[in-house]
Amino acid sequence: MGFSKSLFDDDDFITNEKPHINVTEHKKEVLPLDRLKNLEEKISTAVEKVKSLKEEKNALEKRIRELEQLLDEKNQEVEALRSEKTTIKSQVEELLSELETLEL
């Protein structure tokens, strides 16, 4: 009983001749190459993501330093204002004390 050829049959299989490249062997060769290419793409994507994240991290660290410096400046201003407030309060208390002595 012979096999009838279909559109999907390879001529090498029908004639029972040893093919130069077997379809199965070809798939085995292509599959690792495809997997390797896929892996290469994933690695490239990961490398680009790491670069992007490092740049973002550096920018955020710079922003943190800027904000910390601004916070330090504002804290110094607050301390200066508190000191000024204490000085003014003392002066006002002295003036009130002098006024009380005049009213007696």
The first five atom37 places (N, CA, C, CB, O) and aatype in JSON, in Angstrom:
{
  "aatype": [12, 7, 13, 15, 11, 15, 10, 13, 3, 3, 3, 3, 13, 9, 16, 2, 6, 11, 14, 8, 9, 2, 19, 16, 6, 8, 11, 11, 6, 19, 10, 14, 10, 3, 1, 10, 11, 2, 10, 6, 6, 11, 9, 15, 16, 0, 19, 6, 11, 19, 11, 15, 10, 11, 6, 6, 11, 2, 0, 10, 6, 11, 1, 9, 1, 6, 10, 6, 5, 10, 10, 3, 6, 11, 2, 5, 6, 19, 6, 0, 10, 1, 15, 6, 11, 16, 16, 9, 11, 15, 5, 19, 6, 6, 10, 10, 15, 6, 10, 6, 16, 10, 6, 10],
  "atom_mask": [
    [1, 1, 1, 1, 1],
    [1, 1, 1, 0, 1],
    [1, 1, 1, 1, 1],
    [1, 1, 1, 1, 1],
    [1, 1, 1, 1, 1],
    [1, 1, 1, 1, 1],
    [1, 1, 1, 1, 1],
    [1, 1, 1, 1, 1],
    [1, 1, 1, 1, 1],
    [1, 1, 1, 1, 1],
    [1, 1, 1, 1, 1],
    [1, 1, 1, 1, 1],
    [1, 1, 1, 1, 1],
    [1, 1, 1, 1, 1],
    [1, 1, 1, 1, 1],
    [1, 1, 1, 1, 1],
    [1, 1, 1, 1, 1],
    [1, 1, 1, 1, 1],
    [1, 1, 1, 1, 1],
    [1, 1, 1, 1, 1],
    [1, 1, 1, 1, 1],
    [1, 1, 1, 1, 1],
    [1, 1, 1, 1, 1],
    [1, 1, 1, 1, 1],
    [1, 1, 1, 1, 1],
    [1, 1, 1, 1, 1],
    [1, 1, 1, 1, 1],
    [1, 1, 1, 1, 1],
    [1, 1, 1, 1, 1],
    [1, 1, 1, 1, 1],
    [1, 1, 1, 1, 1],
    [1, 1, 1, 1, 1],
    [1, 1, 1, 1, 1],
    [1, 1, 1, 1, 1],
    [1, 1, 1, 1, 1],
    [1, 1, 1, 1, 1],
    [1, 1, 1, 1, 1],
    [1, 1, 1, 1, 1],
    [1, 1, 1, 1, 1],
    [1, 1, 1, 1, 1],
    [1, 1, 1, 1, 1],
    [1, 1, 1, 1, 1],
    [1, 1, 1, 1, 1],
    [1, 1, 1, 1, 1],
    [1, 1, 1, 1, 1],
    [1, 1, 1, 1, 1],
    [1, 1, 1, 1, 1],
    [1, 1, 1, 1, 1],
    [1, 1, 1, 1, 1],
    [1, 1, 1, 1, 1],
    [1, 1, 1, 1, 1],
    [1, 1, 1, 1, 1],
    [1, 1, 1, 1, 1],
    [1, 1, 1, 1, 1],
    [1, 1, 1, 1, 1],
    [1, 1, 1, 1, 1],
    [1, 1, 1, 1, 1],
    [1, 1, 1, 1, 1],
    [1, 1, 1, 1, 1],
    [1, 1, 1, 1, 1],
    [1, 1, 1, 1, 1],
    [1, 1, 1, 1, 1],
    [1, 1, 1, 1, 1],
    [1, 1, 1, 1, 1],
    [1, 1, 1, 1, 1],
    [1, 1, 1, 1, 1],
    [1, 1, 1, 1, 1],
    [1, 1, 1, 1, 1],
    [1, 1, 1, 1, 1],
    [1, 1, 1, 1, 1],
    [1, 1, 1, 1, 1],
    [1, 1, 1, 1, 1],
    [1, 1, 1, 1, 1],
    [1, 1, 1, 1, 1],
    [1, 1, 1, 1, 1],
    [1, 1, 1, 1, 1],
    [1, 1, 1, 1, 1],
    [1, 1, 1, 1, 1],
    [1, 1, 1, 1, 1],
    [1, 1, 1, 1, 1],
    [1, 1, 1, 1, 1],
    [1, 1, 1, 1, 1],
    [1, 1, 1, 1, 1],
    [1, 1, 1, 1, 1],
    [1, 1, 1, 1, 1],
    [1, 1, 1, 1, 1],
    [1, 1, 1, 1, 1],
    [1, 1, 1, 1, 1],
    [1, 1, 1, 1, 1],
    [1, 1, 1, 1, 1],
    [1, 1, 1, 1, 1],
    [1, 1, 1, 1, 1],
    [1, 1, 1, 1, 1],
    [1, 1, 1, 1, 1],
    [1, 1, 1, 1, 1],
    [1, 1, 1, 1, 1],
    [1, 1, 1, 1, 1],
    [1, 1, 1, 1, 1],
    [1, 1, 1, 1, 1],
    [1, 1, 1, 1, 1],
    [1, 1, 1, 1, 1],
    [1, 1, 1, 1, 1],
    [1, 1, 1, 1, 1],
    [1, 1, 1, 1, 1]
  ],
  "atom_positions": [
    [[0.85, -1.17, 0.0], [0.0, 0.0, 0.0], [0.89, 1.23, 0.0], [-0.97, 0.0, 1.22], [1.79, 1.32, 0.84]],
    [[0.69, 2.16, -0.9], [1.51, 3.36, -1.02], [0.82, 4.54, -0.37], [0.0, 0.0, 0.0], [-0.39, 4.54, -0.16]],
    [[1.62, 5.54, -0.07], [1.08, 6.77, 0.51], [0.76, 7.74, -0.6], [2.07, 7.39, 1.52], [1.51, 7.85, -1.57]],
    [[-0.35, 8.44, -0.46], [-0.65, 9.47, -1.44], [-0.11, 10.79, -0.91], [-2.18, 9.56, -1.71], [-0.14, 11.05, 0.29]],
    [[0.37, 11.59, -1.77], [1.02, 12.85, -1.41], [-0.03, 13.93, -1.17], [2.01, 13.3, -2.53], [-0.99, 14.07, -1.93]],
    [[0.17, 14.69, -0.07], [-0.72, 15.82, 0.21], [0.09, 17.1, 0.08], [-1.36, 15.71, 1.63], [1.31, 17.07, -0.14]],
    [[-0.57, 18.21, 0.21], [0.11, 19.5, 0.12], [1.14, 19.69, 1.21], [-0.91, 20.62, 0.17], [2.09, 20.46, 1.05]],
    [[0.97, 19.0, 2.33], [1.84, 19.19, 3.47], [3.0, 18.21, 3.51], [1.04, 19.08, 4.73], [3.87, 18.31, 4.38]],
    [[3.02, 17.27, 2.59], [4.09, 16.27, 2.59], [5.34, 16.83, 1.94], [3.63, 15.0, 1.86], [5.28, 17.59, 0.97]],
    [[6.46, 16.44, 2.49], [7.75, 16.79, 1.93], [8.12, 15.68, 0.96], [8.85, 16.97, 3.05], [7.93, 14.5, 1.26]],
    [[8.65, 16.04, -0.2], [9.01, 15.04, -1.21], [9.97, 14.01, -0.66], [9.61, 15.71, -2.43], [9.92, 12.85, -1.06]],
    [[10.85, 14.38, 0.25], [11.84, 13.47, 0.79], [11.2, 12.34, 1.57], [12.81, 14.21, 1.67], [11.73, 11.22, 1.58]],
    [[10.08, 12.59, 2.21], [9.44, 11.55, 3.0], [8.68, 10.57, 2.1], [8.49, 12.17, 4.02], [8.63, 9.38, 2.41]],
    [[8.1, 11.02, 1.04], [7.31, 10.16, 0.16], [8.19, 9.2, -0.61], [6.49, 11.0, -0.8], [7.82, 8.04, -0.8]],
    [[9.34, 9.66, -1.05], [10.21, 8.82, -1.87], [11.09, 7.9, -1.05], [11.07, 9.68, -2.75], [11.8, 7.06, -1.59]],
    [[11.03, 8.07, 0.27], [11.84, 7.29, 1.2], [13.33, 7.48, 0.98], [11.49, 5.83, 1.08], [14.14, 6.65, 1.41]],
    [[13.7, 8.57, 0.31], [15.12, 8.89, 0.15], [15.56, 9.63, 1.41], [15.37, 9.74, -1.14], [14.78, 10.32, 2.06]],
    [[16.81, 9.47, 1.72], [17.33, 10.16, 2.89], [17.46, 11.65, 2.55], [18.71, 9.57, 3.34], [18.2, 12.02, 1.64]],
    [[16.75, 12.49, 3.26], [16.8, 13.92, 2.95], [18.1, 14.54, 3.43], [15.6, 14.66, 3.58], [18.77, 14.04, 4.34]],
    [[18.43, 15.64, 2.77], [19.62, 16.38, 3.19], [19.39, 17.0, 4.57], [19.99, 17.47, 2.15], [20.26, 16.96, 5.44]],
    [[18.2, 17.59, 4.76], [17.82, 18.16, 6.05], [16.44, 17.64, 6.38], [17.84, 19.74, 6.02], [15.47, 17.91, 5.66]],
    [[16.35, 16.91, 7.43], [15.08, 16.38, 7.88], [14.28, 17.52, 8.52], [15.28, 15.19, 8.88], [14.87, 18.37, 9.18]],
    [[12.98, 17.54, 8.33], [12.13, 18.59, 8.87], [12.24, 18.61, 10.39], [10.67, 18.4, 8.44], [12.3, 19.68, 10.99]],
    [[12.28, 17.45, 11.01], [12.4, 17.38, 12.46], [13.73, 17.94, 12.91], [12.25, 15.93, 12.94], [13.79, 18.68, 13.9]],
    [[14.8, 17.61, 12.22], [16.11, 18.15, 12.56], [16.13, 19.66, 12.37], [17.22, 17.5, 11.72], [16.7, 20.4, 13.17]],
    [[15.49, 20.11, 11.3], [15.41, 21.54, 11.02], [14.68, 22.25, 12.15], [14.71, 21.8, 9.67], [15.1, 23.32, 12.58]],
    [[13.6, 21.66, 12.63], [12.85, 22.27, 13.73], [13.71, 22.3, 14.99], [11.55, 21.5, 14.0], [13.67, 23.28, 15.74]],
    [[14.48, 21.27, 15.22], [15.34, 21.24, 16.39], [16.4, 22.33, 16.3], [16.01, 19.87, 16.53], [16.79, 22.91, 17.31]],
    [[16.87, 22.6, 15.08], [17.87, 23.64, 14.89], [17.24, 25.03, 15.05], [18.53, 23.5, 13.51], [17.84, 25.92, 15.66]],
    [[16.06, 25.21, 14.5], [15.41, 26.51, 14.52], [14.92, 26.84, 15.93], [14.25, 26.55, 13.52], [15.03, 27.98, 16.38]],
    [[14.38, 25.87, 16.6], [13.83, 26.11, 17.92], [14.86, 26.69, 18.88], [13.27, 24.83, 18.49], [14.57, 27.7, 19.53]],
    [[16.04, 26.1, 19.02], [17.04, 26.72, 19.9], [17.44, 28.12, 19.43], [18.27, 25.84, 19.98], [17.69, 29.0, 20.26]],
    [[17.5, 28.34, 18.12], [17.84, 29.67, 17.62], [16.74, 30.67, 17.97], [18.06, 29.64, 16.09], [17.03, 31.8, 18.35]],
    [[15.5, 30.25, 17.84], [14.38, 31.12, 18.21], [14.4, 31.4, 19.71], [13.04, 30.49, 17.8], [14.18, 32.53, 20.15]],
    [[14.66, 30.35, 20.48], [14.72, 30.52, 21.93], [15.87, 31.45, 22.31], [14.88, 29.17, 22.63], [15.74, 32.28, 23.2]],
    [[17.0, 31.29, 21.61], [18.15, 32.14, 21.88], [17.84, 33.59, 21.52], [19.37, 31.64, 21.1], [18.19, 34.51, 22.26]],
    [[17.19, 33.78, 20.38], [16.82, 35.14, 19.96], [15.83, 35.74, 20.95], [16.22, 35.13, 18.52], [15.93, 36.92, 21.31]],
    [[14.88, 34.94, 21.38], [13.89, 35.4, 22.36], [14.59, 35.79, 23.67], [12.83, 34.3, 22.63], [14.29, 36.83, 24.26]],
    [[15.53, 34.94, 24.11], [16.28, 35.23, 25.31], [17.11, 36.51, 25.15], [17.19, 34.06, 25.66], [17.19, 37.32, 26.07]],
    [[17.71, 36.66, 23.99], [18.5, 37.86, 23.71], [17.62, 39.11, 23.78], [19.17, 37.75, 22.32], [18.04, 40.14, 24.33]],
    [[16.42, 39.04, 23.24], [15.5, 40.17, 23.28], [15.1, 40.49, 24.72], [14.24, 39.89, 22.43], [15.03, 41.66, 25.11]],
    [[14.83, 39.45, 25.49], [14.46, 39.65, 26.9], [15.6, 40.29, 27.67], [14.05, 38.32, 27.55], [15.39, 41.18, 28.49]],
    [[16.82, 39.83, 27.41], [17.99, 40.4, 28.09], [18.18, 41.85, 27.69], [19.26, 39.59, 27.76], [18.45, 42.7, 28.54]],
    [[18.03, 42.14, 26.41], [18.16, 43.53, 25.94], [17.11, 44.42, 26.59], [18.03, 43.6, 24.4], [17.41, 45.53, 27.03]],
    [[15.89, 43.92, 26.66], [14.82, 44.67, 27.31], [15.13, 44.9, 28.78], [13.48, 43.94, 27.15], [14.93, 45.99, 29.3]],
    [[15.63, 43.86, 29.44], [15.98, 43.98, 30.86], [17.11, 44.98, 31.06], [16.38, 42.6, 31.44], [17.07, 45.78, 32.0]],
    [[18.12, 44.95, 30.19], [19.25, 45.88, 30.3], [18.76, 47.31, 30.12], [20.34, 45.55, 29.24], [19.17, 48.2, 30.87]],
    [[17.89, 47.54, 29.15], [17.36, 48.88, 28.93], [16.54, 49.34, 30.13], [16.5, 48.92, 27.65], [16.61, 50.5, 30.53]],
    [[15.77, 48.44, 30.7], [14.96, 48.76, 31.87], [15.86, 49.12, 33.05], [14.02, 47.58, 32.24], [15.59, 50.07, 33.78]],
    [[16.94, 48.35, 33.24], [17.89, 48.63, 34.33], [18.52, 50.0, 34.13], [19.0, 47.53, 34.4], [18.63, 50.79, 35.07]],
    [[18.94, 50.3, 32.89], [19.53, 51.62, 32.61], [18.53, 52.73, 32.94], [19.97, 51.72, 31.13], [18.88, 53.72, 33.58]],
    [[17.3, 52.54, 32.49], [16.25, 53.53, 32.73], [16.01, 53.71, 34.22], [14.96, 53.12, 32.03], [15.87, 54.84, 34.7]],
    [[15.95, 52.61, 34.96], [15.71, 52.69, 36.4], [16.88, 53.35, 37.12], [15.47, 51.3, 36.97], [16.67, 54.08, 38.09]],
    [[18.12, 53.09, 36.67], [19.28, 53.73, 37.28], [19.24, 55.24, 37.06], [20.58, 53.15, 36.71], [19.53, 56.01, 37.97]],
    [[18.87, 55.65, 35.85], [18.77, 57.08, 35.56], [17.68, 57.72, 36.42], [18.47, 57.32, 34.06], [17.87, 58.81, 36.97]],
    [[16.55, 57.03, 36.53], [15.46, 57.54, 37.36], [15.9, 57.61, 38.82], [14.21, 56.64, 37.21], [15.6, 58.59, 39.51]],
    [[16.6, 56.59, 39.29], [17.09, 56.57, 40.67], [18.02, 57.75, 40.92], [17.81, 55.23, 40.98], [17.91, 58.43, 41.93]],
    [[18.96, 57.98, 39.99], [19.9, 59.1, 40.13], [19.17, 60.43, 40.18], [20.92, 59.1, 38.98], [19.49, 61.3, 40.99]],
    [[18.18, 60.59, 39.31], [17.4, 61.83, 39.29], [16.64, 62.01, 40.6], [16.42, 61.84, 38.09], [16.58, 63.12, 41.14]],
    [[16.06, 60.93, 41.12], [15.32, 61.02, 42.37], [16.25, 61.29, 43.56], [14.54, 59.74, 42.61], [15.89, 62.03, 44.47]],
    [[17.44, 60.69, 43.55], [18.41, 60.96, 44.62], [18.84, 62.42, 44.6], [19.63, 60.03, 44.49], [19.0, 63.04, 45.64]],
    [[19.04, 62.96, 43.39], [19.4, 64.37, 43.26], [18.27, 65.25, 43.81], [19.7, 64.73, 41.79], [18.52, 66.22, 44.52]],
    [[17.05, 64.89, 43.46], [15.88, 65.66, 43.94], [15.77, 65.58, 45.46], [14.56, 65.13, 43.28], [15.42, 66.57, 46.12]],
    [[16.06, 64.41, 46.02], [16.03, 64.25, 47.48], [17.06, 65.17, 48.13], [16.29, 62.78, 47.87], [16.77, 65.83, 49.12]],
    [[18.28, 65.2, 47.56], [19.32, 66.09, 48.11], [18.89, 67.55, 48.05], [20.64, 65.89, 47.33], [19.1, 68.31, 49.0]],
    [[18.28, 67.94, 46.93], [17.81, 69.32, 46.79], [16.74, 69.64, 47.83], [17.25, 69.56, 45.38], [16.78, 70.7, 48.46]],
    [[15.8, 68.72, 48.02], [14.73, 68.95, 48.98], [15.25, 68.94, 50.42], [13.64, 67.9, 48.82], [14.77, 69.7, 51.26]],
    [[16.23, 68.09, 50.71], [16.83, 68.07, 52.04], [17.54, 69.39, 52.32], [17.81, 66.9, 52.19], [17.47, 69.92, 53.43]],
    [[18.22, 69.92, 51.32], [18.9, 71.21, 51.47], [17.87, 72.31, 51.71], [19.77, 71.53, 50.22], [18.06, 73.17, 52.57]],
    [[16.78, 72.28, 50.94], [15.73, 73.28, 51.12], [15.11, 73.15, 52.51], [14.64, 73.11, 50.03], [14.83, 74.16, 53.16]],
    [[14.9, 71.93, 52.97], [14.35, 71.71, 54.31], [15.28, 72.26, 55.38], [14.11, 70.21, 54.54], [14.83, 72.88, 56.34]],
    [[16.58, 72.02, 55.21], [17.56, 72.57, 56.16], [17.49, 74.1, 56.2], [18.99, 72.11, 55.79], [17.54, 74.71, 57.27]],
    [[17.39, 74.71, 55.03], [17.3, 76.17, 54.96], [16.04, 76.67, 55.67], [17.29, 76.64, 53.5], [16.09, 77.65, 56.41]],
    [[14.93, 75.98, 55.45], [13.67, 76.39, 56.08], [13.73, 76.18, 57.59], [12.48, 75.59, 55.48], [13.21, 76.99, 58.36]],
    [[14.38, 75.09, 58.02], [14.53, 74.87, 59.46], [15.38, 75.97, 60.1], [15.17, 73.5, 59.73], [15.09, 76.41, 61.21]],
    [[16.41, 76.42, 59.39], [17.24, 77.52, 59.89], [16.42, 78.81, 59.98], [18.47, 77.74, 58.98], [16.55, 79.58, 60.93]],
    [[15.56, 79.03, 58.97], [14.7, 80.22, 59.0], [13.74, 80.16, 60.19], [13.9, 80.34, 57.68], [13.51, 81.16, 60.87]],
    [[13.18, 78.98, 60.43], [12.25, 78.81, 61.55], [12.97, 79.09, 62.87], [11.65, 77.39, 61.56], [12.43, 79.77, 63.74]],
    [[14.18, 78.56, 63.01], [14.95, 78.8, 64.24], [15.27, 80.28, 64.4], [16.25, 77.98, 64.23], [15.21, 80.81, 65.51]],
    [[15.61, 80.93, 63.29], [15.9, 82.37, 63.36], [14.65, 83.14, 63.77], [16.43, 82.89, 62.0], [14.74, 84.07, 64.57]],
    [[13.5, 82.76, 63.24], [12.24, 83.43, 63.6], [11.87, 83.17, 65.06], [11.11, 82.97, 62.67], [11.37, 84.06, 65.73]],
    [[12.11, 81.96, 65.54], [11.83, 81.65, 66.96], [12.72, 82.49, 67.87], [12.06, 80.14, 67.24], [12.28, 83.03, 68.89]],
    [[13.97, 82.59, 67.48], [14.91, 83.4, 68.27], [14.46, 84.85, 68.28], [16.35, 83.28, 67.71], [14.47, 85.51, 69.33]],
    [[14.08, 85.35, 67.11], [13.6, 86.73, 67.02], [12.34, 86.92, 67.85], [13.33, 87.12, 65.54], [12.18, 87.94, 68.51]],
    [[11.46, 85.94, 67.82], [10.22, 86.0, 68.6], [10.54, 86.08, 70.09], [9.32, 84.77, 68.3], [9.94, 86.86, 70.83]],
    [[11.49, 85.25, 70.53], [11.88, 85.25, 71.94], [12.46, 86.6, 72.35], [12.9, 84.13, 72.22], [12.16, 87.11, 73.43]],
    [[13.27, 87.17, 71.48], [13.87, 88.47, 71.76], [12.8, 89.55, 71.84], [14.91, 88.84, 70.67], [12.81, 90.38, 72.75]],
    [[11.88, 89.53, 70.9], [10.8, 90.53, 70.88], [9.91, 90.36, 72.11], [9.95, 90.4, 69.58], [9.49, 91.35, 72.71]],
    [[9.62, 89.13, 72.49], [8.79, 88.87, 73.66], [9.46, 89.43, 74.92], [8.54, 87.35, 73.81], [8.81, 90.05, 75.76]],
    [[10.76, 89.21, 75.01], [11.5, 89.74, 76.17], [11.44, 91.26, 76.2], [12.96, 89.27, 76.14], [11.24, 91.85, 77.27]],
    [[11.62, 91.9, 75.06], [11.58, 93.36, 74.98], [10.2, 93.89, 75.36], [11.95, 93.84, 73.56], [10.07, 94.88, 76.08]],
    [[9.15, 93.21, 74.86], [7.78, 93.63, 75.17], [7.51, 93.47, 76.67], [6.74, 92.82, 74.35], [6.88, 94.34, 77.28]],
    [[7.98, 92.39, 77.26], [7.79, 92.19, 78.69], [8.51, 93.26, 79.51], [8.29, 90.8, 79.11], [7.99, 93.73, 80.52]],
    [[9.7, 93.65, 79.07], [10.45, 94.73, 79.74], [9.7, 96.05, 79.64], [11.86, 94.87, 79.13], [9.6, 96.79, 80.62]],
    [[9.16, 96.33, 78.45], [8.42, 97.58, 78.27], [7.15, 97.59, 79.12], [8.05, 97.77, 76.79], [6.8, 98.61, 79.71]],
    [[6.48, 96.45, 79.19], [5.28, 96.36, 80.02], [5.62, 96.55, 81.5], [4.56, 95.02, 79.81], [4.89, 97.18, 82.25]],
    [[6.75, 95.99, 81.88], [7.21, 96.13, 83.25], [7.5, 97.6, 83.57], [8.46, 95.27, 83.5], [7.15, 98.08, 84.64]],
    [[8.13, 98.3, 82.66], [8.41, 99.73, 82.84], [7.12, 100.53, 82.91], [9.3, 100.26, 81.7], [7.01, 101.46, 83.71]],
    [[6.14, 100.17, 82.09], [4.85, 100.88, 82.12], [4.15, 100.67, 83.45], [3.94, 100.41, 80.97], [3.51, 101.59, 83.97]],
    [[4.25, 99.48, 84.0], [3.61, 99.19, 85.28], [4.24, 100.04, 86.39], [3.73, 97.69, 85.62], [3.55, 100.5, 87.3]],
    [[5.54, 100.23, 86.31], [6.2, 101.04, 87.34], [5.81, 102.5, 87.2], [7.73, 100.9, 87.25], [5.78, 103.21, 88.21]],
    [[5.5, 102.98, 86.02], [5.09, 104.36, 85.81], [3.68, 104.59, 86.3], [5.2, 104.72, 84.34], [3.36, 105.69, 86.76]],
    [[2.83, 103.61, 86.21], [1.43, 103.75, 86.6], [1.27, 103.76, 88.11], [0.6, 102.64, 85.99], [0.26, 104.25, 88.61]],
    [[2.19, 103.24, 88.81], [2.07, 103.21, 90.26], [2.28, 104.56, 90.8], [3.04, 102.25, 90.88], [2.22, 104.76, 92.01]]
  ]
}
